[in-house]
């Protein structure tokens, strides 16, 4: 069976991609430092090998790639998926060194290990799928909505800049060293696996849908809405939400593509439709049958009114079709996971 090393596989999107890889006939091996990842999910739920370490540990990487590590001994490594980046925008502003070291410097060490392994074995480099972000687009002109892969990239924070730097490095490595690369730019990842055994569990949590659902468990809970005076139909920001299992499927499709054609490919991953913050809250109320308090606040600096992707390139080239294309189905899977996490009776999926 073909093996894929999943760096950051104990995290939210990484863990769902592991399940996608398993369905696609691959054997995942997780490399994670467990700063934000969940060991129990990897070992007890997904039941795949977990190697605890840094993505930039060259000696460890060389052992994994060469089969000198117990987790990869005798295995045919077909690719690497790289999710091992820090992703908190606010933290990246207050502590940019942390982001440039972990996201950028560690990735460079990963790529050095890949190239040295290729040279040692006199083979072509192992393909890499990179987890990027719509944050590289910064504040696009609203005339550029929906956002395509050719939209101007102008990130406004160290997190987005670190991701764009990595993208540029990967593009240069493809040109110079023939490294097969697929860069996947996510919009707003959301939802949970339909089984309800893995879901979104960040600490701290900053994403809208889990914050809304968490507030529903607390009698004194409320959701803070930052900005009610945007030039949108209800005054709140509009975003493109894409189900995490659909993202996982796109990763498997992208990996298969670059294994076969050894190309460089870049894709936006979203549903191509937008929902406002109030629409998210109203849909969560509909799914859960619960009310939620709303605290209206001022705009956050740097929040554009509308961010919607154009996923047409991924649909055309990868034949990617999101299964969870509407907001209600996305929130329903997230709510089911929250209920199971709280050891309550899950609602039935419609």
C-alpha positions in Angstrom: 0.0 0.0 0.0 1.2 3.5 -0.8 2.2 5.6 2.2 1.7 9.3 2.7 3.5 11.3 5.4 1.0 13.8 6.9 2.8 16.6 8.7 0.3 18.2 11.1 -2.0 15.3 10.8 -3.2 15.6 14.4 -4.9 18.9 13.6 -8.4 19.7 12.3 -8.0 19.6 8.6 -5.1 17.1 8.7 -7.1 14.5 10.7 -10.0 14.7 8.3 -7.6 14.3 5.4 -6.2 11.2 7.0 -9.6 9.7 6.7 -9.8 10.8 3.1 -6.5 9.2 2.4 -7.6 5.9 4.0 -10.7 5.9 1.8 -8.5 6.6 -1.2 -6.3 3.6 -0.6 -3.3 5.3 1.0 -1.6 4.4 4.3 -1.0 7.7 6.3 1.8 8.2 8.8 1.4 11.3 10.9 4.2 13.7 11.9 3.1 16.2 14.5 4.6 18.1 17.4 1.2 18.0 19.2 1.4 21.7 20.1 -2.2 22.0 18.8 -2.8 18.5 17.6 -4.8 15.7 19.3 -2.9 12.5 20.0 -6.0 10.5 20.9 -7.7 11.3 17.5 -4.7 9.9 15.6 -4.1 6.8 17.8 -7.5 5.9 19.1 -9.9 7.1 16.4 -8.0 7.1 13.1 -5.6 4.4 14.3 -2.6 5.4 12.2 1.1 5.6 13.2 2.0 8.9 15.0 5.6 10.2 15.0 6.0 13.1 17.5 8.4 15.7 16.2 9.0 18.9 14.2 8.3 19.1 10.5 11.8 20.8 10.2 13.7 18.1 12.0 15.9 17.0 9.0 17.4 13.9 10.7 13.9 12.6 11.6 12.6 13.4 8.1 15.5 11.6 6.5 14.8 8.5 8.6 11.1 8.7 7.6 11.8 9.2 4.0 14.4 6.5 3.7 12.5 3.9 5.7 15.0 3.9 8.5 12.2 4.8 10.9 9.9 2.0 12.3 6.8 3.9 11.1 7.9 3.8 7.5 10.1 0.7 7.3 9.4 -1.2 4.1 6.8 1.3 2.9 6.5 3.0 -0.4 6.2 6.7 0.3 4.2 8.4 -2.4 3.8 11.9 -1.0 3.9 14.4 1.8 1.0 16.6 2.9 2.0 19.6 4.9 -0.5 21.1 7.4 2.1 21.9 10.1 1.7 25.6 10.2 0.5 28.0 12.9 -2.7 29.7 11.8 -3.8 32.4 14.3 -3.8 35.8 12.6 -3.8 37.9 15.7 -1.0 36.0 17.3 1.0 36.3 14.1 0.8 40.1 14.4 1.9 40.1 18.1 4.6 37.5 17.6 5.6 37.3 14.0 8.9 35.5 14.8 6.9 32.5 15.9 5.2 32.3 12.5 8.2 32.9 10.4 10.2 30.3 12.3 7.5 27.6 12.4 5.8 28.2 9.1 8.7 29.4 6.9 12.0 28.1 8.4 10.6 24.7 9.3 9.2 24.2 5.8 12.5 25.1 4.2 14.2 22.3 6.3 11.4 19.9 5.2 12.2 20.8 1.6 15.9 20.3 2.1 15.3 16.9 3.5 13.1 16.0 0.5 15.8 17.1 -2.0 18.6 15.4 -0.1 16.6 12.2 0.0 16.0 12.5 -3.7 19.7 13.0 -4.4 20.8 10.1 -2.2 18.4 7.6 -3.8 18.9 9.1 -7.3 15.2 9.4 -7.7 12.8 12.3 -8.5 11.6 14.2 -5.4 8.5 13.0 -3.5 5.4 15.1 -4.3 4.2 17.6 -1.7 0.7 19.0 -1.1 0.8 22.3 0.8 -2.0 23.6 3.0 -2.3 27.3 2.1 -4.9 29.9 2.7 -7.1 32.6 1.3 -5.3 35.0 3.6 -2.7 35.4 1.0 -5.2 37.6 -1.0 -5.4 40.2 1.8 -8.1 42.7 1.1 -9.1 42.1 -2.5 -11.2 44.7 -4.3 -14.8 43.8 -4.1 -14.9 43.9 -7.9 -12.6 40.9 -7.9 -15.2 38.7 -6.1 -15.3 35.8 -6.6 -11.6 35.3 -6.0 -9.7 33.3 -8.6 -6.2 31.9 -8.4 -4.8 34.8 -10.4 -6.3 37.5 -8.1 -3.6 39.8 -6.7 -1.9 38.3 -3.6 -1.3 41.0 -1.0 -1.5 39.5 2.5 -1.9 42.0 5.4 -0.5 40.0 8.3 2.5 37.8 9.1 0.4 34.6 8.9 -0.7 35.3 5.3 2.8 36.5 4.4 4.4 33.4 5.7 2.1 31.3 3.6 2.7 33.3 0.5 6.5 33.0 1.0 6.2 29.3 1.2 4.1 29.2 -1.9 6.7 31.2 -3.8 9.5 28.9 -2.5 7.5 25.8 -3.7 7.0 27.3 -7.1 10.8 28.0 -7.4 11.6 24.5 -6.2 9.3 23.0 -8.8 11.0 25.0 -11.5 14.6 24.3 -10.4 14.3 20.8 -8.9 11.2 19.4 -10.6 9.5 19.0 -7.2 5.8 18.0 -7.8 3.7 20.5 -5.9 0.0 21.2 -5.3 -0.9 24.4 -3.4 -4.4 24.4 -1.9 -5.8 27.8 -0.8 -8.7 27.3 1.7 -11.4 29.7 2.4 -13.4 29.1 5.6 -13.0 25.4 6.6 -16.0 24.2 8.7 -18.0 21.2 9.8 -17.1 17.8 11.0 -16.9 14.2 9.8 -20.4 12.7 9.4 -19.4 9.9 11.8 -19.2 12.6 14.5 -15.9 11.2 15.9 -13.6 14.0 14.6 -14.3 17.7 14.4 -13.1 21.2 15.0 -11.4 21.4 18.4 -9.1 24.4 18.6 -7.7 26.0 21.7 -8.2 28.9 21.6 -11.2 28.8 19.2 -11.5 31.7 16.8 -13.7 30.3 14.0 -17.3 31.5 13.8 -19.3 28.3 13.6 -17.7 26.5 16.5 -17.9 29.7 18.6 -21.7 29.9 17.9 -22.2 26.3 18.8 -20.1 26.5 22.0 -22.2 29.5 23.0 -25.4 27.5 22.6 -24.2 25.1 25.4 -23.8 28.0 27.8 -26.9 29.6 29.3 -25.0 32.8 29.7 -23.2 32.4 26.4 -23.3 34.9 23.6 -21.8 35.4 20.1 -19.9 38.6 19.4 -20.6 40.1 16.0 -17.8 42.4 14.9 -19.3 45.0 12.6 -22.9 45.4 11.6 -22.4 48.3 9.1 -20.6 46.6 6.2 -21.9 47.3 2.7 -23.7 43.9 2.6 -27.4 43.0 2.6 -27.6 42.7 6.4 -24.5 44.7 7.4 -22.4 41.8 8.5 -19.4 40.2 6.7 -20.0 37.5 4.1 -17.7 34.5 3.9 -17.3 31.3 1.8 -17.6 28.1 4.1 -16.3 24.8 2.8 -16.8 21.5 4.6 -13.6 20.0 6.0 -14.4 16.6 4.5 -14.7 18.2 1.0 -11.3 19.8 1.7 -9.9 16.4 2.6 -11.2 14.9 -0.7 -9.6 17.7 -2.6 -6.2 16.9 -1.0 -6.4 13.3 -2.2 -7.4 14.3 -5.7 -4.5 16.8 -5.8 -2.0 14.3 -4.5 -3.1 11.7 -7.1 -2.7 14.3 -9.8 0.9 15.3 -9.0 1.9 11.7 -8.4 0.8 11.0 -12.0 1.9 14.2 -13.9 4.5 15.7 -11.5 3.1 19.1 -12.1 2.8 22.4 -10.2 -0.9 23.1 -9.5 -2.6 25.8 -7.4 -6.3 25.8 -6.4 -8.8 27.8 -4.5 -11.0 25.6 -2.3 -14.4 27.0 -1.4 -18.1 26.5 -2.3 -18.2 29.5 -4.5 -21.1 31.0 -2.5 -21.1 33.3 0.5 -23.1 33.5 3.8 -23.2 36.4 6.2 -22.5 36.2 9.9 -26.1 36.6 10.7 -27.0 33.9 8.2 -24.6 31.6 10.0 -26.2 32.4 13.4 -29.8 32.0 12.0 -28.9 28.7 10.4 -27.3 27.5 13.7 -30.5 28.4 15.5 -32.6 26.5 12.9 -30.4 23.4 13.1 -30.2 23.3 16.9 -33.6 24.7 17.8 -31.9 27.0 20.3 -31.7 30.7 20.8 -28.4 32.6 21.2 -27.6 36.1 22.5 -25.9 38.4 20.1 -23.4 41.1 21.2 -22.9 43.7 18.5 -19.5 45.2 18.4 -17.3 47.4 16.2 -15.6 46.2 13.1 -12.2 44.5 13.3 -9.4 46.1 11.5 -8.7 44.4 8.2 -11.9 42.5 7.8 -13.1 42.8 4.1 -16.9 42.9 3.6 -17.0 39.9 1.3 -14.7 37.0 0.6 -16.0 34.3 -1.8 -13.9 31.9 -3.8 -14.1 30.8 -7.4 -13.5 27.0 -7.1 -14.0 26.4 -10.9 -10.3 25.5 -11.6 -10.4 22.7 -8.9 -13.7 21.4 -10.3 -12.4 21.4 -13.8 -8.9 20.0 -13.3 -9.4 17.8 -10.2 -13.0 16.9 -10.9 -13.7 18.1 -7.4 -17.3 18.4 -6.4 -18.1 19.5 -2.8 -20.6 17.1 -1.2 -21.7 19.6 1.5 -22.5 22.7 -0.6 -25.1 24.3 1.7 -24.6 26.0 5.1 -27.2 24.0 6.9 -25.6 20.6 6.1 -22.2 22.0 7.2 -23.5 23.3 10.5 -25.5 20.1 11.1 -22.3 17.9 11.0 -20.5 20.4 13.3 -23.5 20.3 15.8 -23.6 16.6 15.7 -19.9 16.4 16.6 -20.4 18.9 19.5 -23.3 16.9 20.9 -21.2 13.7 20.8 -18.3 15.5 22.4 -20.6 16.6 25.2 -21.9 13.0 25.5 -25.4 14.1 24.5 -27.8 12.4 22.1 -26.8 13.3 18.5 -29.4 14.7 16.1 -30.1 12.8 12.9 -28.7 14.0 9.7 -31.5 14.9 7.2 
